[in-house]
Amino acid sequence: MKKVLSLLLTAVMLITMLAGCSGKPEESTAAPTTKAETETTAKGAETEAPTTAEATGDPVTLNLAIFKGGYGDAFWVAVTEAFTKQYPNVTFNIDCDPSIGEKVNSSMLAGDVPDFIYCPSSNPSGLAQRLIKDQALADLTDVFETAELKGKILDGFLDTSLSQPYGDGKVYLAPLYYTANGLFYNATLFEEEGMKVPASWDEFFALGDEIKDKEIQGQKRALFTYQGGNAPGYMETVIVPLIVSQIGVKGMDDCFTYVEGAWNNDGVRKVFETVAKLGSGGYLLENTTGIDHTTAQTAVMNGSALFVPCGSWIVGEMAEIKGEEINGKAFEWGYAPIPYYNASDDKYLMSSVEEVYIPAAAENVDMAKEFLKFLYSEEAIKLNAQTTGGIPPVVGATSLVADVLDPLVLSTFQAFEEGYMPYIGGFAAVDSEIVPKKEFYGHVNSVVDGKETVDDWIAASDKISDDVRDSLVTAE
């Protein structure tokens, strides 16, 4: 029986990002900064002993295809060196390239299949989607049922359509990096001015009304901006968790898997009206719909706007730009979850995930699985934090690396320990020339500019579903 492929791609993940990394919509990321960026080994890291493979086994060469984006390649050098200390019979060939998705797409057609791939499903090369469509991925479920990993992955990160693209309860893509997307602001400004970061939408718009006719630190500031010119998909950070809070995970999944009429309900309408109000209420930075992601994010740093939606990669990506000083104090990023409608609502954050996976036709599937398992060990988690500023969604990982990660980046991860739940997903994969995510978020600019109504947006969303429903990728 065929099962619907619910490859709900997000922030990142999601079909969005570009050359892409860190779950970002449609453009490359820079990794979060750390306190030990140049370190490539973990001091005092605990080592987990080999399990199913013996260190004295036959020689094995693992060929790794690694996307070189914002997280760079230092982690892969360090972690493979650490792995070979436990498995001296294993050697590695590492192909680390910004265009690795395109390279592997071509090489696999010629029969050259890597043993292990890190190229997120959000990468525009479409490598992961192609392997999913071709049912060419190894089943990784057994890796996460081992004694070392069972119950170790944070709730909500394995039982998603990103990890289980066929909806059959089997894991084919393993989450390696994750982010808690939200609103970013100038923490120094808020502290020096005694301004409260709004927790609810009522507070958010009240702040916007308060600042409309006054200067703060000598300049007028808009309440909000987003990356409307080149990546309106960043607005998933706001839209998706709000919809989930109103109609639940099942309701959001129905929208993303093109269930007939799923978008036409009061919960979705409420969220769309909130987005429209950002424009109609005069809360947006002028020309938001025409500026690119860097300009939008710079607007918060130079004081033109108070808030911008993003993921924690913003810290590293914008590191070369100097933010405004407030009373002689340097700019510092602050992070806030998406405002809620009511304090009693279930609260969600859009979490972008970057995955690793193993082709079913790989020569060394078993050893590649051992390497995958090692990536979730304490030693590898520490190495990852030190070299990239990222961590996998593992229970206790934030405590393990609290002295390494940038405090702001750490706070985004900790949001999931403070009552917020992750929503990981996006539009299901379709075998169509239509790109549902691009079509859907393409309406955001028109709505905030007043060129389309909320009813228009709902109708357009249902039409997208109607147009691609019969093109869903399925598994035999």
C-alpha positions in Angstrom: 0.0 0.0 0.0 1.3 3.4 -0.9 1.9 5.8 1.9 1.8 9.6 1.4 5.3 11.1 1.5 5.0 13.9 4.0 8.4 15.5 3.5 7.5 18.6 5.4 10.5 20.7 4.5 11.1 23.9 6.9 13.3 26.2 8.1 15.3 25.1 7.1 14.4 23.8 6.5 12.7 23.0 4.3 12.9 23.6 0.8 13.9 27.0 1.5 17.3 27.7 2.0 20.0 28.2 -0.2 23.2 26.8 -0.8 22.0 26.2 2.1 22.6 25.6 5.6 21.3 26.0 9.0 17.7 25.8 8.0 17.7 29.1 6.3 15.3 30.0 3.6 17.0 30.4 0.2 20.4 31.6 1.1 23.6 30.4 2.6 24.4 30.6 6.3 27.3 31.4 8.5 27.7 29.2 11.5 27.0 30.6 15.0 30.0 31.9 16.8 31.6 30.0 19.6 34.0 30.7 22.4 36.5 28.2 20.9 36.1 28.4 17.2 39.6 27.3 16.3 39.6 24.2 18.5 39.2 21.0 16.7 39.4 18.5 19.6 37.5 18.2 22.8 39.5 18.3 26.0 38.4 15.7 28.5 35.8 14.4 26.2 34.4 11.0 27.1 34.8 8.2 24.6 32.2 5.6 23.9 33.5 2.2 23.1 32.9 0.4 19.8 29.8 -1.8 19.8 28.9 -3.8 16.7 32.2 -3.4 14.8 35.6 -4.6 16.1 38.5 -2.2 15.9 40.6 -5.1 14.6 38.2 -5.8 11.7 39.0 -5.7 8.0 40.1 -2.4 6.5 37.2 -0.1 5.6 37.3 3.1 3.7 34.3 5.4 4.2 33.6 7.9 1.5 31.9 11.0 3.0 30.1 13.6 0.9 29.8 16.8 3.0 28.1 20.0 2.3 30.5 22.9 3.1 28.3 25.7 4.2 28.1 27.9 7.3 29.3 25.1 9.5 32.5 24.6 7.5 34.6 21.4 7.4 36.6 21.5 10.7 34.1 19.3 12.5 34.3 16.6 9.9 38.1 16.6 10.1 38.0 16.4 13.9 35.2 13.8 14.3 36.7 11.4 11.7 40.0 11.6 13.5 38.3 10.8 16.8 36.3 7.9 15.2 39.5 6.3 13.8 41.0 6.2 17.3 38.2 3.8 18.2 38.2 2.1 14.8 41.8 2.1 13.5 40.7 -0.2 10.7 38.6 2.7 9.2 40.0 5.4 6.9 38.0 8.3 5.4 37.8 10.1 2.1 36.1 13.4 2.7 34.7 15.4 -0.2 33.7 18.7 1.4 32.2 21.1 -1.1 29.6 23.9 -1.3 28.2 22.2 -4.4 28.3 18.7 -3.0 24.6 18.1 -3.8 25.1 18.7 -7.5 28.3 16.7 -7.5 26.7 13.7 -5.8 23.6 13.9 -8.1 26.0 13.5 -11.0 28.4 11.0 -9.6 25.6 8.6 -8.5 24.2 8.5 -12.0 27.6 7.1 -13.0 27.5 4.5 -10.2 29.8 6.3 -7.7 27.8 6.2 -4.5 29.2 7.8 -1.3 28.8 5.9 2.0 27.6 8.8 4.0 26.0 12.2 3.1 25.6 15.5 4.9 23.5 17.6 2.5 20.3 18.9 4.1 16.9 18.3 2.6 16.7 22.1 2.3 19.7 22.3 0.0 18.6 23.6 -3.5 20.4 20.7 -5.2 17.5 18.5 -4.3 19.7 15.6 -3.5 17.8 14.4 -0.5 14.5 14.7 -2.4 15.8 12.8 -5.3 17.0 9.9 -3.1 13.6 9.9 -1.3 11.7 9.8 -4.6 13.9 6.9 -5.8 13.6 5.1 -2.4 17.4 5.0 -2.4 18.1 5.7 1.3 19.1 3.1 3.9 16.7 2.5 6.8 18.4 4.1 9.9 15.7 3.0 12.4 18.0 0.4 13.9 20.6 3.0 14.7 18.2 4.9 17.0 17.0 1.7 18.7 20.4 0.8 19.9 21.1 1.0 23.6 23.4 4.0 23.1 20.7 6.1 21.3 17.3 4.8 22.4 15.5 7.7 24.1 18.5 10.0 23.6 17.1 12.2 20.8 14.9 15.1 21.9 11.2 14.5 21.6 9.8 15.7 18.3 12.9 15.4 16.2 12.7 11.8 14.9 9.0 11.3 14.5 8.7 13.9 11.8 8.1 13.8 8.1 11.7 15.1 7.6 13.2 12.0 9.3 10.4 9.6 8.3 9.6 10.8 4.8 7.3 7.9 3.9 5.2 8.1 7.1 5.9 4.4 7.8 7.5 4.9 11.2 11.0 4.3 9.8 13.9 6.8 10.0 15.7 7.5 6.8 17.2 11.0 7.5 18.9 11.6 10.8 18.8 15.1 12.4 22.4 16.5 12.9 21.8 20.2 13.5 18.7 22.1 14.6 17.7 25.6 15.5 15.0 27.3 17.4 13.8 30.1 15.1 12.3 33.3 16.5 12.6 37.0 16.7 16.0 38.7 17.0 16.6 42.2 18.4 19.1 44.6 19.9 19.4 43.4 23.5 21.5 46.4 24.4 18.9 48.8 23.2 16.1 47.1 25.2 18.2 47.0 28.3 19.4 50.6 28.2 15.9 51.9 27.4 14.1 49.7 29.9 11.9 48.2 27.2 10.1 45.0 27.8 10.4 42.3 25.1 6.7 41.5 24.2 5.5 38.0 25.0 2.1 38.3 23.4 0.8 39.8 20.2 -1.2 42.4 22.1 2.1 43.5 23.8 3.9 43.4 20.4 1.4 45.7 18.6 1.2 47.9 21.7 4.9 48.4 21.5 4.6 49.2 17.8 2.0 51.9 18.6 4.1 53.4 21.3 7.2 53.9 19.1 5.4 55.2 16.0 5.6 58.8 16.8 8.7 59.0 18.9 12.5 58.7 18.5 14.5 56.1 20.5 18.1 57.0 21.0 17.7 59.8 18.5 16.0 57.9 15.6 12.7 56.6 14.5 12.4 52.8 14.4 9.9 50.5 12.8 8.6 47.6 14.9 9.3 44.8 12.4 11.0 43.8 9.2 11.6 40.6 7.3 13.6 39.3 4.3 10.9 40.1 1.8 13.1 40.9 -1.2 14.8 37.6 -1.7 13.5 35.2 0.9 10.0 35.8 2.2 10.1 32.2 3.3 11.7 33.5 6.5 8.2 34.4 7.5 7.6 30.7 8.2 9.3 31.5 11.5 6.2 33.5 12.4 3.4 31.9 10.5 3.9 28.2 11.0 4.2 28.0 14.8 1.2 30.4 15.1 -0.9 28.2 12.9 0.1 25.1 14.9 -0.8 26.8 18.1 -4.3 27.4 16.7 -5.1 24.2 14.8 -2.6 21.7 16.2 0.1 19.6 14.6 -2.4 17.5 12.7 -4.1 20.5 11.3 -0.8 22.0 10.1 0.3 18.6 8.7 -3.0 18.5 6.7 -2.2 21.9 5.2 1.3 20.8 4.3 0.1 17.5 2.8 -2.5 19.2 0.6 -5.7 17.9 2.3 -8.7 19.5 0.6 -9.9 22.6 2.3 -7.3 22.4 5.1 -6.3 26.1 4.8 -9.9 27.4 5.0 -10.5 27.5 8.8 -10.7 30.1 11.5 -7.2 29.3 13.0 -5.4 29.9 9.7 -7.5 33.0 9.1 -6.5 34.5 12.5 -2.8 34.0 11.7 -3.1 35.5 8.2 -4.9 38.5 9.6 -2.0 39.0 12.1 0.5 39.0 9.2 -1.7 41.4 7.2 -1.9 43.7 10.2 1.9 44.1 10.2 1.5 46.0 6.9 -1.9 47.6 7.3 -1.1 48.8 10.8 2.0 50.6 9.8 4.4 48.3 11.8 6.7 47.4 8.9 10.0 49.0 8.0 9.5 50.9 4.7 10.2 48.8 1.6 10.5 45.5 3.7 9.0 43.6 0.7 11.9 44.8 -1.5 15.0 44.2 0.7 17.2 41.2 0.9 18.0 39.1 4.0 21.2 40.9 4.8 19.6 44.4 4.6 16.7 43.3 6.7 19.0 41.9 9.4 21.2 44.9 9.2 18.1 47.1 9.9 18.0 45.7 13.4 21.7 46.3 13.9 21.6 49.9 12.7 18.4 50.7 14.6 16.0 51.0 11.7 13.8 48.2 13.0 13.3 46.5 16.3 12.7 42.8 15.3 13.5 40.5 12.5 12.6 36.7 12.2 15.6 34.4 11.8 17.5 31.4 13.3 20.5 31.4 15.5 22.9 31.4 12.5 22.2 35.2 12.4 24.9 35.7 15.0 27.7 34.3 12.8 26.3 35.5 9.5 26.2 39.1 10.6 29.4 39.0 12.7 31.3 41.3 10.2 28.7 44.1 10.5 29.0 46.5 13.4 25.8 47.3 15.2 24.9 50.6 16.8 26.2 51.4 20.2 23.8 52.4 22.9 25.1 54.8 25.6 28.6 53.6 24.7 27.7 49.9 25.0 28.2 47.5 22.1 25.4 45.9 20.2 24.4 42.5 21.3 21.8 40.2 19.7 18.8 39.2 21.8 16.4 36.3 21.1 12.7 36.0 21.8 10.2 33.2 20.9 7.3 34.1 18.6 4.6 36.0 20.6 1.6 34.0 21.6 -2.1 35.0 21.4 -3.0 33.7 24.8 -0.7 32.5 27.6 -2.7 29.3 27.8 -2.0 28.4 24.2 0.3 25.5 23.3 3.5 27.3 22.2 5.6 26.2 19.3 8.8 27.3 17.6 9.8 26.6 14.0 12.8 24.4 14.2 15.0 24.0 11.2 16.8 20.7 10.9 19.8 19.7 8.8 20.1 16.0 8.2 22.6 13.3 7.4 21.8 10.0 5.6 23.2 6.9 4.0 22.5 5.7 0.4 21.0 2.2 0.3 23.5 1.4 -2.4 26.5 2.5 -0.4 29.3 -0.1 -0.2 29.8 0.2 3.6 26.3 0.7 5.1 27.0 -1.0 8.4 30.2 1.0 9.1 28.5 4.2 8.0 25.8 3.5 10.6 28.5 3.1 13.3 29.9 6.5 12.2 26.4 8.0 12.4 25.9 6.6 15.9 29.2 8.1 16.9 28.0 11.6 15.8 25.6 11.6 18.8 28.3 10.6 21.4 29.4 13.1 24.0 32.8 13.3 22.4 31.3 14.2 19.0 28.8 16.6 20.5 31.6 18.6 22.2 33.7 18.6 19.0 30.7 19.8 17.1 30.0 22.7 19.5 33.6 23.7 19.5 34.1 23.7 15.8 30.7 24.8 14.5 28.7 26.3 17.3 26.0 23.7 16.5 24.7 20.6 18.3 22.5 17.7 17.5 19.1 17.4 19.2 20.3 15.2 22.0 19.0 15.1 25.6 21.5 16.9 27.8 23.6 18.4 25.0 23.0 22.0 26.0 24.4 21.3 29.5 27.3 19.4 28.1 28.4 22.4 26.0 27.1 25.3 28.0 30.6 26.6 28.5 31.4 26.5 24.8 28.4 27.9 22.9 27.7 31.6 22.4 25.2 32.5 25.2 22.6 33.7 22.7 22.8 30.6 20.6 22.5 28.5 23.8 19.4 30.4 24.8 17.7 29.5 21.5 18.4 25.8 22.1 17.1 26.1 25.7 13.8 27.4 24.6 12.7 23.8 24.1 13.5 23.2 27.8 11.3 26.1 28.8 7.8 25.1 27.5 8.1 25.6 23.8 7.7 22.6 21.5 9.4 22.2 18.1 7.4 22.1 14.9 9.6 20.5 12.2 8.0 20.4 8.8 6.9 22.1 5.7 5.3 21.4 2.3 5.3 17.8 1.3 7.5 16.8 -1.6 5.6 16.7 -4.9 6.6 15.5 -8.4 5.6 18.7 -10.1 7.0 21.9 -11.6 5.1 23.8 -8.9 7.1 24.5 -5.8 4.4 24.8 -3.1 6.5 26.6 -0.5 7.7 29.3 -3.0 4.1 29.8 -4.2 2.7 30.1 -0.6 5.2 32.5 0.8 5.1 34.5 -2.4 1.7 35.8 -1.2 3.1 37.3 2.0 4.5 40.4 0.4 1.2 41.0 -1.5 -0.8 40.6 1.7 1.3 43.0 3.8 1.4 45.5 0.9 -2.4 45.4 0.7 -2.4 44.0 -2.8 -4.2 40.8 -1.7 -6.7 40.2 1.0 -6.6 37.4 3.6 -9.4 35.7 1.7 -7.3 35.8 -1.4 -4.4 34.2 0.4 -6.6 31.4 1.8 -8.0 30.7 -1.6 -4.6 30.7 -3.2 -3.3 28.3 -0.5 -6.1 25.9 -1.2 -5.5 26.2 -4.9 -1.9 25.2 -4.4 -3.1 22.1 -2.6 -5.5 21.3 -5.4 -2.9 21.7 -8.1 -0.3 19.4 -6.5 -2.4 16.9 -4.5 -2.2 14.2 -7.2 1.6 14.8 -7.5 2.5 13.7 -4.0 5.6 11.5 -3.9 4.7 8.1 -2.5 6.5 5.0 -1.3 5.7 1.6 -2.6 
